[in-house]
Amino acid sequence: MTKQFLITRPRHDKETSYLHSFSKAIVGIVRENKNIHLTELEGEKANRENFELAMHSSHSTLAYLNGHGDEKTVFGHNDAPILDDDNIKLAREKIICALACSSLVKLGPLAIEEGAKAYLGYRDEFMLVGDPSKSAVPDKDKNAAPFRKVCHMLINSLVSGEPAGEAIKKTKAEYKRLIRSYGTSEDDPFGDAPAIGLALSWDLLGLDMVGDQNTTF
């Protein structure tokens, strides 16, 4: 049976442009996998109507949501809500992975109450450190590289069929490795390493999941 993978990739401000960049590699990986059907909602297509239609019609088993968020909501294009308590029932029997600030606090547990297999995300703001001179081209921002790496590790672990709990464990281990690296970097002419290390430490504390740790995609 073909697996269903849904990804939202809004790109309407600096923050979502970085998240859009972070998810580029995983889109390429999924497109090359003949056993996975990709539904990509990019830019202005990452809206509530398209999201609900995709969740209804494709029975997506893994939904990767990129965008702004709060404790009860994940947002799409132009910060319009795409997943909240009014449509969280669409998460039933699915794995949700949200790169969105704070949505794990209330929306995650509500998703599990509605029958989701697992909800992976952050309990607080997702922080990243970028190079202001590269903000228009996030792909080339070396400061953002460690944040890109951990985001890719989490979702790629899920796409590869690893249990949700193991994906969280591996990503946390990578956070710790990167924190040690950036906390002691000697090759840092602009003094960004301490800020990068601090942001990585913050994100490490916020990353978590609710639901079945043994569930797989």
N, C-alpha and C positions, 0 to 999 in steps of 0.2 A: 504494500500500500504506500502511495506517495505521501510524504509528510508535507505539511503546510506551514510555511514560515511567512509571517506578516511583519513588516517593518515600517515605522513612520519616521520620516526624515525632513521635518520642517527646516527652513533656512531663511529666517526673516530678520535676524539680528546677530550680533557678534557671537553670543553664547550658542545659539542653535546652529550657526555656521560651523563652529568647532565640533559640535556633536555630529553634524552632517558629515564632516570630514572623518571623524573617528569611525563612522559606520561604513565608510566606503569599501574597506577591505572585506568586510563580512558579506556585503552584497555580492562582491565578485566571487567569493567562495561558494555562496549558495547558488549562484547562477550556473556554476560549473558542476553542481551536484545533480545528477539526473533523478535522484530519489527524493528531491525536495522541490516543491512548487513555491516560487517566490511571488509574494504580493508586496510591491513597494509603493508606499504613499509618500511621494517626495514633494517638497516645496508646498505650494498651495493645495496640492492634492491631499495633504495630511490634515484633513478636516473631519469633523464628526460624522457627516453623512457617509463619506467613503469608508471611514473606519468601521462604522456599524455594519455597512453592507458587506465588507470583507469578512468581518467576524461572523456574520450570519451565514453568508453563502459558501465560504471556503472551509468553514469549521477548522480554522487555523489552530494548530496545536501549540505553536510557539509564537508569541507576539512580542516583538522587541520595540519598545516605545522610546523615542528620543525627543526631548523637549523640556520646557519649563514645567514645574510642578509645585504642588503644595501638599499638605497632609491628606487631602481628600480628592485631588484632581491631577490628571496628567493633561497637558495642553499640547495643541498642535499648531498649525499655521496661524500666525498673528495672535498667538496665545489664546485661542479659542479652545474651550474644553473638548477633549475627545473621549476621555474616560473618567467617569465620576460615579457617585452613588446612584445616579439615575439609570445608567446602562451597565453597571458592573456585573450584572447577571450574564453578560456576554462572555465573561471570563470562565464560565463553567466548563470543566473538563480541559482547560487550557493551562499552559505555563505562560506567565507574564513576566517579562524582564523589563524594568523601567529605568532608563537613565534620565531621571527627573527628580528634582529636589523633593525630599521629604515624603514622597507618596507612600512609602512603606509603613508610615506611622498609622494611618487610619484606612487608606484605600486598600492596602495589602491584606490586612485581616478581614476586611469586608469582602474582598475577592474570595478568600478561603471560605467564608461563611456561605457564599453563593455557589460554591462547588469548584472553584479553581484548584488545579493540582498544586501549584506553587506560585508565589509572587516574590520575585527578587528585585531588590532596589536599595534605596538609601533612606535612612531615618532622619537625615538632616540635609542641609544644602550640599550639593555636589560642587566642590571647588576645583578650579584648575588655574594654572598660572601660564599666561601667554606672553609672547614678545610683542609689544605694541607695534613694532615696525613690521610685523608679519600678520597682523590681525586680518588683513584682506586676503591672505593666502594661508589659511590654517594648515594646509598640507605641508608647508615648508617651515612651520614653527617648531624649532627644536625644543623650546620650553614645554610645549604641549605633548612631546613624544611619550613621556612616562604615563600620562593620563590616557593617551590613545592606547598604549600597550595594555593597561589593566582593563580598559573597557573591551578591547578586542579579546583578551583572554577569557573574560567572563562569558561573553556571548558565543565565542567559538567553542568553548568547552561544552556549552549546552547544545549547539548545533552538531557537535561531534558525537553526541549521545551520552555524555557523561552525566551522572546523577546531579541534580540541582545542588545538593549539599556539597558535593565534591567540587563543583564549579566555584562555589563561594569559597571553599577552603583554599583552592589553588590560587584564586585571585587575591585573597588576603595574604597568602604567602608571597606573591609577587609584589604586592604593595610594600610589605616589610623589606623585601630585598631592595626595592627601589629607594625606600626611605634611607636605608643604610648608605646607599650609593650617593644620593643627592645630599645627604646630610654631611658628607665628608669630602665632597668634590673639591679638588684643587684647581681644576680647569674651569674657572667661573669668572671671567673678566668683568661681567656686569653685576655680580653679586646676587644672582637669581636663585642659586642652589638652596639657601635656607628657606626662601618662600616656597619653592617647589616641594621641599621636604615637609614643611608645615602643612601644605595643602594635601599632600599624599597621606599624611598622618590623620588629618581630619576625615578624609574620604574613607580611609581604612576603618575608622571607628563607626562610620555611618552605614557601611555596606552590610547587608544582612538579607535574610529571607524568612518567609513564613510558608507553612504548608509542608508537603511531603518531601523530605530531603532526598529520598531515593527515587523520585520520579524522574523520568528521562524523556527526551524528545524523540 
